[in-house]
Amino acid sequence: QVQLVESGGGWVQPGGSLRLSCAASGRIFSMRTMGWYRQAPGKQREWVAGVNSGGNPNYADSVKGRFTISRDNAKNTVYLQMNSLKPEDTAVYYCYVDDRRRYWGQGTQVTVSS
C-alpha cells in the first residue's frame, strides 16, 4: 500500500498564491506519474496537472500559465505551486500517484475569496 499525505491548502484572496505538497510513503514501486485533481462543490472531479517520472509536466487548460507542478523523487513528493488564484479555483484538491495502481490523497481545501 502507498499512503499519500497532503498539506498546504487554505484560504487566499484572489490573485494570491498557495503551494500544495503531497508526500508518498509505504510500499512504493515506481510512482510513474504523480498529479492533482480537484473537485468544486456540486461539480465533478477534474484533472488539474500531472508530472511523469522524468519530470515532464502537463496541465489542464484552465490552470496553464498559473500553476506549476513539480516532484522531488528523493522525497517521494509532488508539489503544486498555484499563482494568480481565482475564485473558480476554489475546490478540494486531491493528489494521486500511479504506482502499481492509482492511489489518492485525502484532499485539502483551497478557498479563493475576498
Rosetta blueprint (number, residue, H / E / L):
1 Q L
2 V E
3 Q E
4 L E
5 V E
6 E E
7 S E
8 G L
9 G L
10 G E
11 W E
12 V E
13 Q L
14 P L
15 G L
16 G L
17 S L
18 L E
19 R E
20 L E
21 S E
22 C E
23 A E
24 A E
25 S E
26 G E
27 R L
28 I L
29 F L
30 S L
31 M L
32 R L
33 T E
34 M E
35 G E
36 W E
37 Y E
38 R E
39 Q E
40 A L
41 P L
42 G L
43 K L
44 Q L
45 R L
46 E E
47 W E
48 V E
49 A E
50 G E
51 V E
52 N E
53 S L
54 G L
55 G L
56 N L
57 P E
58 N E
59 Y E
60 A L
61 D L
62 S L
63 V L
64 K L
65 G L
66 R L
67 F E
68 T E
69 I E
70 S E
71 R E
72 D E
73 N L
74 A L
75 K L
76 N L
77 T E
78 V E
79 Y E
80 L E
81 Q E
82 M E
83 N L
84 S L
85 L L
86 K L
87 P H
88 E H
89 D H
90 T L
91 A E
92 V E
93 Y E
94 Y E
95 C E
96 Y E
97 V E
98 D E
99 D L
100 R L
101 R L
102 R E
103 Y E
104 W E
105 G L
106 Q L
107 G L
108 T E
109 Q E
110 V E
111 T E
112 V E
113 S L
114 S L
